[in-house]
Amino acid sequence: MLSGCSLLPSKDKGGDPSIAAAGGDPAFSLEVDAPKEVRELLEKHLELRRYRYQPDLQRRELTRLLGATDANVRDLIGTLGYFSPTVTVELSETPDEDAPRKVVVKVDPGPATVIAQSEVRFAGTNAEDELGTSQRLQIQDNWPLKPGEKFSQAAWSGAKSGGLKVLQKRRYPLARIDTSLADVDADTHQARVSVSYEPGPAYTFGPLKIEGAERYDPVGTARIARLPEGREYDLQAMLDAQQRLVSSGYYDSVFLTLADAPQQAESEAGNEARRDAQGTAVTSPVIAKVREAKLQKWVFGIGASTDTGPRLSVDHVYNKVPGLGWRAVSKLQLDRKNPLLSTQLTGLPGEDLWRWFAGAKIERAPTGDFYTNSVQMRAGRAKAEDRIERNYYLQYDYAKTQGDGAPPGASSLLANYGWTARYFDNNLSPTSGFGFAFEAGAGTTLTPQRSPFGRLTARWLGIIPMGERDEITRRRSRLALRASGGAILAKSGIDLPMTLMFLTGGDNTVRGYGYQTIGARTDNGRVIGGRYLATGSAEWQRPITIKGNTQDFEHAVFVDAGTVGDDINHMYMRVGVGTGIRWKSPVGPIQADIAWGAQEHQLRLHLRLGFTF
């Protein structure tokens, strides 16, 4: 460990690693006199920097190094598109300063090289494939090196690799650059660039095969991936399938590859065979190399929420329940406001991708100004597709509300159908798109009386990009609009389980108000669940820019509103306004908001992690 510390940058000598390595005084000081863009590059990569703290560096050796500086400078700034610089290197004695000598490198980079001609071509296998026309047009239309643009090595390399990625992301996983040329005329300061891509054979997805399966059914778990067999190759579809397998809980690691795709470093005979595949599509099985998760897992957690306070939790996962083969996830949560005990069993998808599930939950939860003890059981089937999720199930509820003026306990049996659509650009941290969901149920109360009733809920979220994209991060401002509603259709006066009634307020609904503190009112004025719900929100999110640099953080301002009541003609809207910070973390957005409840006249802090719809 101590020897490793010697590799750390020295704080008192500018953080130059060579200082720490040499451990002595500088043999010479170095100054670069050049425009900012050029100066920053030279100060970081100039070869002379390596010898500043070289012990016993003689003047003769230093003079030799200075002789090579001109070529070093030209090579470096050539990557920025400057090919006719004027370079002057000066050496002077400075015995009265910290270093005995001083080197000044003056650089006039001269005119920048600009693109005079730019050409993008396609050749070889599938160069004229009709089904790949949109990709070829996308590469040509979005080609960044237009005539008149400044030339640099980074821009040239980025343009070539960017076009190649467009081909490789869909239909042509083995696309390659056939030829490329950047012809620079230093006298006229112009560059002519051209690149030719070979798409290669077109691929379609074959069946998914899981390798490394021992404990779990490889056929059933492969259906969880929902890889679109028979459709053309799509890198994002394969990554999504890989993520679904990882998220299923059956595997600790998953890696998907095309079984019949030759490697890039293939033989010349293989290249010829590939070229002979002009216009044809190759159907390739997809191999999922997996490392299975353990049969059982315990997870112990500690956390806190601005809505419910501190909590402890214990989760138990059993990936293959004996005799049933389903996956069971059970949870015990010790929470001051919301303790619960639950279990959820889920089967593997069948050939039609529908899967059975069953669950039960015992919970004590705040319900406005009351607390409700409840039991819930449900069983049904669900199906998840790329964008659409559907489910239908039968649900039993029993709820007993405690407190002065609370309604009597009630139970019910309800048949439900739910439908959810997600059309976001990214389900983990979306920047555009929309989602819509609804649920409809019909059933009957069981106690204290029998009476039919219905329950409807719906929610919508739209994220609308606004303004221009940042040139570096490609991010821009967004407007997020959210709305939700619900209604219970039943005769007035019948008692329903309180867990079916509506409440709102808190981190994910109406900010500026406490968790589920917006509801209907009892005769003595206490808050309780109501039969009707309506909420809405408008939030403007924008990337934070400091000194022209876009940060990983975003700023948001928002207005939330919501109401709950038993009489649709007498419902009073509660409004919250506020501002917050967003950070795009690897596990999803982390959000911190401060909101003012207009009716409560109170300021509240709201914290959230992740995105869900």
N, C-alpha and C positions, 0 to 999 in steps of 0.2 A: 504493500500500500504506500509506503514512504517513497519508494522509487518511482511509483506512478505519479506522486505529487510533483516530481521534478519536471513532468511534462506539461503542467498547467501553465497558462499564460501568466507573466509577471505583471502585477498591477502597477508597480512604480516605474515600468519601462515600456509603457505603451501597449502591453499585451502581445508583443512580438514573440512567437514561440522560439525563434532563433536566439533570443536573449537568454531565455531560461536554459536552453541547451548549452550555450557557450559559457554563460555565467560571468562574463567580463564586460568591460566598457566598450563602447562602439569604436570600430576602426575608422569609420567615417560617417558623417551625416548625409542624408539623401533628401533632396527636394525636387519635386516634379512641378514644373511650370507649364500648364496646359489647360485647355477648356475642361469644365467639370467632368463631362462624360468620359473623356480620354484620361484625365488625371486619376479618377477613381479606379479605372482599369489598371493603369500603370502602377499606381501605388500598391495595388494588391498583388500583381503578378510579375512585376519587373524582376528580371533575374538578379539584378544587383542587390536586391533586398536580402538575398540568402547570405551575402558575404559581409553585411554591415558589422556583425559582431564576431567575425572570424579573427581569432587571436593571431598576433604576429603577421598580419597582412602587410606585405611590403609594397612600397610605392610602385615598383616595377610590375608586380602582379596586379595591382589595382589598375594601372594604365592598360594592361592587357584586357582586363574585364571591361574597361570603358570603351575599348575599341570594338567590342562585340555588342555594345548597347544599342547602337544604331539599328542593326538588323533585328535585335530583340524587340525594339519599339515598333518597327515596321510590321513585324509578324503579329504583334498583339493588336495594334490599332487597325490592322487589315481586317480583323474579324468584325470590326465596327463599320467597315466600308470605306475606310480612308487609305488610299493606296499611293498617294503622292505627298507624304509629309515632309516637313523640314525639321530635322532633328539636330540639336546642338547640345553637346555634353561639356560641362565646365568643371574643372578640378581646382580647388584652391586650398591653401594651408590655413588652418584656424587653430593655432596653438592655444589661444586664450579661451576657447570654448570647450564644451564637454568632449567633442570629438576632434582629433588632430587635423582632419581634412574634411572638406565639404564638397559634395558632388551635386551639381544642379543640372537636371535634364530638362531642357526647353524643347517643347514640341508644338509646332504649328501643323495641325493635321491636314490642312488644305481642304479643298472642296470634297464634300461627301459624294460617294458614288451612288447614282440613282439607276433605277431599272429603265432600260430603253426598250426592251422587248421581253415578253414573258409568254411561254408556251407550255400547255399541258396536253399531253397526248396519251392515248391508250393503245396498247399493242399486244399481240399474242393471244393466249387463251381468253375467250369471252370478251374481247375488246369491243365487240359490237352486240353484246347480249342485250336483247330488248328489255328483259326484266331487270337489268342493272342500269338502265338509262337514267333513272332518278339519281343514283349515286354518282354517276359520272358528271351529270349536270351540277350536282351539289358541289363537287370538288372544283369544277371550273368556275362556277359562279362565286364561290367563297374563297377562291385562291387569293391570298393576301398580297402577293408581290405583283401589284398592278404597275403598268408603266407610269413613271414619275415618282414612285415610292422609293424611299431610301433603302439601299442594299446593305445587309450585314450578314455575317455567317450564321448568327443565331436565327435571324428571320428566314434565311434560306433553308436551314436545317428544319426549322419548325414547320415551314410550309410543306416541305416534302413529306415529313412524317405525319403531318395533319391529314394530308390527302390519303396517305396509305391507311391510316386508321379508319377513315370513312369507308374504304373498301372492306377492310378486315372486320369491321363491326357487324356487317350484314352480308350474307350470301357468299362472300369470297374470303374465307378465313386464311387462305394461303396466298393472298395478293402480295405482290412484291414490286419494288422499283426496278424497272427493266434498265433504263439508262437515265442519267441526269448530268447536266452540264451548266456551270456558271462561268461564262466568258466575260472577264472584266478587262476593260480598256482603261489603263491608268492615265493615258494622255487625255482622253475625252471625258473621263470620270463617269463612264456608262457601263452597265452590265446587261448582258443578254443571258437569260436563264431559260432552261427547258428541262422538263422531266417527262418520262414515259413510264406509265404504270402497266403492269400485266395483272389483270384481275385473277387469273387462274381458274380452276374448276369451281363451279357453283355447288354448294352443299345444301342438303336438306337433312333435318333431324330424323334419325331412326329411333328405335326403342331405347329407353334408358336401362342400363344394366348396372347393378350395384356389385362392386367387388369388395370383399372384406366382411361380408355379412355372416354372422354366426348366431347371434341371439334373436335378431328380429327378422320378420318376414320381408325379404328383399322386394317381392312383388308389391306388397301393400305399401311399404314405405316409398317405393318409386313413384307411386301415384300421388304422394304428397307433393312431389317436386312439380307436377303438372307441366312437364316439358312438352311443348307442342309437337308431337310426333307427326311427320309428314310435311311440316312447314319448313320454309327456307331457313338456313342457319342465321341466327341472330345472337350476337354476343350478350346483349342485355338479357335476353330470354334465358340463356344458359346461366348467367350470374344470378338471376332471380330464382331459377330452379335450385341452384346450389344453396342460396340463402334459405329457401324454404326447408330444405333437408336439414340444414344446421339448426334452424329455429324449431324444428319438430321435436327436439329433445332426444331423439334416438341416436344421434351421432355427435361426437365431439369435434370431428373435422371432416370436411367433404371437399373433394377436388374433382371437377368435371372436365373431361377431355373428349374430343372426337376420336372414336376408335380407329377409323380408316383414314385419318388425315396424316399424310407423310410429314416428317419433320422438315424444317426449313433447310437444314444442312443435309439434304438428301443427295443421292448419287446423280450423275448426269443422265443415267438411264431412266431414273425416276423422273427427272425434269422433262425428258422427251415424252414419257408416258403421260405426264400431266398436260403437256402441250397438245397431245393427241385427243384430249378430252374436250376439245373446242365445242362449245354450245351444249354440252351435256351436263347433267346434274348428278352429283354423287350423293347417295343416301347412306349416311354413316350412323351406326349405333353410337350412343353417347355412354361413356364409361364414367361411373361415379366411384372413385376410390375413397373409401370411408374408414374412419376409426370409430367403432361403436362406443356409445356411452355406457356407463355401468347400469346394471339392472335397476338399482335403487340409488337414490341420492337424497341427502338431507341438506337443507339450506337454512342457516340461521341469520336473521337480519335484525338490524336496529336502525331506526330512522325517526324522522320528525316531519310534520306538516304544519303549515300555517293554518290549515283548516281544523285538524283533529289533534295536534300536539304530538308528543313523543309516542313511539310504539316499538314493540318487540314482535318478531314473527318467527315461526318455524314452518318450513315447507318440506313436504316429503313427496318425492316423485318415484313411482313404481312403473317402469316402462312396459311391463308385461305381467298383468295381474293373473295369477294362476287360475286355470280353468276358464278364463274369459278372454285373455290375450289383449285386453284393452289397456290403455295408458291411464294411470290414476295420478292426479295431482291434488294433494290434500294440504290444507293450510290452517294453522292456528295463529291468530293475531291477537296480541294483548295490547289494547289501546284504551286510553282513558275514556274516550267518547264512543269508540266503535270497535269493541271486541267481537271476534267472530271465529267460527269453526266451519270449514267447508271442505268438500271433496268434489272433484270433477273427473268423470271417466269418459274416455273418448276412444272409439274404435278406429281401425285403419280404413281408408277409403275403399269402396268396392270398385268394380269395373266402371260403374257410372259416376264415380267420384263422390257419391253420397256416403257419409259416415254417420254412425250412430253415436249419440252421446247421452249421458245421464249425470245428474248432479244433485247435491243437497247442501243446504247452508243454514246454520243457526247463527243469529246475529242480534246484537243490541246496538241501535244506532240512534243518533239525535234526529228528531222530527220536529223542526221548528223549536217551540218552547217545551217540547215533550221528549220522552225517550220511548222507543218502540222495541219490544222483544218480538222476534219473528222467526218463523221456520219456512223455508222455501224448498220445494223439490220440483225438478223438471226432467223431462226425457223427450228426445226427439231425434231428428236427423238434420245434417247441415252439409252444404256443398260450397266449396270455394273454387272460383275460377280466376282468371287473370285480373279481371276488373270487378266481377260481380260475386257477391256472397249471398246465399239464400239459406234459410233455415225454417223449420216448422217444429213445434214442440208443444207438449202438454205441461202445464205448470199448476202446482198446488201452492197456495199461500195461506199462512195463518199469522196474524199479527195482533199483539196486545199492547196498546199504548198506555203508558203510565203518567199520571199527573192530574192535578185538579182540573176538572172539566173535560177530561179526555173521553173520546168515544169508546163504546164497548169493544171487546175483542171480536174479530171477524175472520172468516176463512172463505176461500173461493177456489174454483177450478176454472182454468182459462186455457183455451186453445189459441196458439199464436202463430203468425207467419211473419217473417222478417226478410227484408231485401235491402242490400247495401251495394252501392256503386262507388268506386274510387277511381277517378281519372286525374290523379296527380302525377307530376313529372318525377317525383321521388316520394315514396311512402314514408321514408324516415325523416326527411327534412325538405318538404315541398317548397317550391318557389312559384309554381303556377298550377292551374288545374282546378278541379272541383270534385266534391263528393256529395252524395245524396243517399239518405236512408229513411226507410219507414218501417213501422211495425203495426200490425193490426191483430187484435185478439177479440174473441167472443167466448163468453162462458156464463157461469152462474155463481152467485154466492151460496155458501153451504150453511154458515151460521152467522149471526143469530137467526137469520131467515133465509129463504131461498128466493132469489130474484135474478133474472137474466140481466147482463150488462155487456158493454163493449168498451174496448180501450184502443185508442189510436195515438201514435207518436210519429213525428217526422223531424228530420234535421237536415240542414244544408250548409255547406261551406264552399266558398269560392275565393280563389287567390288569383288576383289580376295583376300581371306585371305592368309597371309604369316607368316612363322615362327611358333614358339611354343606358345601355350596358356599360359597366366599367371596363376600360380597355384591357386591364390585366386580369382581373378575377371573373369578368363576364357577369357580374352581379348587377342588379338594379333594384329600384324601389318596388314595393308591392302594396296592393290594397287587399286586405283580407276581410271578407264579408261573411257573417255567420247568422243563421236564423234557425230556430227550433220551436216546436209547438206540440201540444198534447191535449187530449180530451178523453174524459170518461163519460160514456153514454149510459145513464142509468136513471131509474126513477129517483126523484128527490126523497130524502128521508131514509133510504136503505143504507145499511152499514157495510162498508167495504174494507178489506185489509189496508192498513195505512201504508204498507209497502208498495201498493199500486197507485197511491195518490202522488201528486206532484209537489215538489219544492225546488227552489233554485237559489242561486247566490254562492259565491266562492271563487276559487282559483280558475275554474274552467267554464264558468257561466257568467255571472254578473259580478265583476270585480268592484271593490269598494264596499262589499257587504260580506258578512260572515257566511260560513258554510251552511247552506240550506236554511237561511234565516228569512227568506222571502217566501211567503205562503199565504194561505187563507187565514181567516180569523175565527176563533170560537166566540161564543156569546159573551165571554168575559174578556175578550180582546187578546187572547194568546195566539201565537202563530202555530199553524198546523197545516198538514198537507191539503191541497185543494184539487178540484176536479179539472181545472183548465190551466194550461201553461202557455206562455208566449215569451220568447227571448230573442234578442237581436244584438249584433255587435258590428262595429266598423273599426278597423285597425289599419293604420298606415305604418309600414315597416320600411326603413331605408338603411343601407350600409353606412357605417361611420367612416369618414375620410379625414385623415390628419396629415396636413402638409402634402396633399396630393396622393397619399397612399391609403388605399382601402384596407380597413382593419377586418379582423375576424368577428368583430362585434357589430351589432345593428341596434338602431334606436327605433322605438315604436311609440306612437300616441294612439289612444283608443277611446271609444265611447261604447259602453255596454248598457243594455236596458233589459228589464224582465219583469214579469208580473205573474202571479198565481192567484186564483180565486175559485169560489164555488158558483158564482153567478157571472156569466160572461158579460153581462151589462154593467157590472159594478166591479171592475178590476182596475187597480191603480199601479201605474208603471213606476218602477224604481230605476234610477239612472246612476251610473258610475262613470267617471272620467279619470284618465290617468296617463301615465307614461312609463316606459320601461326599457330594459336592455335585453338583447338576445345574443347568445353565443352559440355558434354552430359547433357543438362538440361531436366526437365520434359516435356517441350513442343517441344523438338527436339534439334538438335545440334546448338549451337551458335558458329559462325566462325568469326575470325578476321584474315585478311591476309594483308601482305605488299608485293606488287608486283612491279617489275621493267619492264617498257615497253621498250623493246630493241630498237624499232624504234623511239619512242618518247623521249627516254632518260629521263624518269621521273618516280619518285617513288610515288605510290598511296596506300592509305589505303582502304580496302574493308571489309565491315561488312555484315553478313547475319544471318538470324534466320530461323531455320527449314530446313526440307528436302522435296523437291518436285521433282517428275518426271512425 
